[in-house]
Amino acid sequence: FPDKISNVVLLDPVTLFLSHPAVACNFVYKQSFGGITEVVIWFMASTEQFIAKYLKRDFWWYRNELWVETIPSSINVLIIVSRSDEIVDADLVELGFKKQRELGQIKDNIRLKVIEG
């Protein structure tokens, strides 16, 4: 619907790197936890019987990934990632974004903001 959408803000978008092995591993198989929030997310989201089965057996990670180079240039996009995200590595996102920008794969309508905390 590019004719109906002009601006998009993506907050901590896990969809950017779903096919990266670290993202799936951090969500489904993570064993070390930095705090109670991580324990709750892991217990409630990745170990619940039906969610766990779906993520490990029926979820095709690559089919649900957002490829920023496919976003039409008519849509302005702001991507915001946090350095303290437990699932997506902000440094990996930033490095990939810069590399794709240098190669001309990401247009000027897409911006990335990495925040501390």
Beta strands, then each sheet from edge to edge (+ up, - down):
strand 1: 7-11
strand 2: 76-82
strand 3: 110-115
sheet 1: 1+ 2+ 3+
end
